[in-house]
Amino acid sequence: MKYASPSSVEEATGVLAGALSAQVFAGATDVVPQIRAGRKQPEILVDLKGIKELLNVSNEATHWRVGAATPTARLTQDSDFSSEFPGLSEAAGLIGSDQIQNRSSLGGNLCNGSPAADSVPAMVVNGVRAVVAGGSGSRTVPVSEIVTGPGKTSLADDEFIVEFEIDHMPAHTGDAYLRLIPRTEMDIAVVGVGVRVTLNNGGQVSAADIVLGAVAPTIVRVPEAEAALVGNQINDEILATVSAAASAACNPIDDKRGTIAYRKQVAGVLAKRAVLLAAERAAERNGDAK
């Protein structure tokens, strides 16, 4: 197996175009254990950490740019980013241990294709876009369209994500990500829930996004719960509807970490809690992010 460390996007796409089989990585926190576990080795491993664009974090006029290989520790330690997107920052901070977060990245967490990836529900509710590079040029797509199944993505063999675009959080808007794990840390989510809520001046919900992780082969949106929130004050009756809709939207499996019934119940409970946390944060955001 060969190893390549390109220093530009163009060089990386050239390497991928000329390889019979290649595996890109942005931190190797998943690919190394997978190879050690017996997954078929590619002809060449392509390390993306040497490409400047993939390590850039910039706060621009209308949005943030976050390089796909940027260590998640850099995001969680960025006070401006974490203040504006506390849910997404907290989700990034749940990827592995402190040591792993010096290598792990949003791009790697997404493209590994795990149904339980912590950052994905949080990115989807925030409308994050992925800038994808490949041999035929670049394209920008919603993060929600990247993962197509466990370990599978919509990216072509010669494509990889360069960066993410994250529009600034509007006023009176807040996000949250909550998960349940069997242990206190360093574990895979049994259920994960990402929520984003916008409140109007009267305290009613004017926009809502709810996304579940680890309860189906890919992330699951809960439009019934979103519709129940919009136009209403958050109260016990609305939260009960949100909980029931989240449980009903699940399509989980039985495994050693939880049964189908347990996952459905947990999804409903976490959805309620995440809505309340996102709404609390929304109420505290009285001005624009910039």
PyMOL commands that set and color helices and strands:
alter all, ss='L'
color gray80, all
select helices_A, chain A and resi 9-17+31-36+48-50+52-55+72-76+79-84+86-92+100-102+106-111+119-125+143-145+223-229+236-249+260-284
alter helices_A, ss='H'
color red, helices_A
select strands_A, chain A and resi 2-4+22-25+44-47+57-59+63-67+129-134+137-142+147-149+152-153+160-167+173-180+191-199+205-213+220-221
alter strands_A, ss='S'
color yellow, strands_A
deselect
rebuild
show_as cartoon
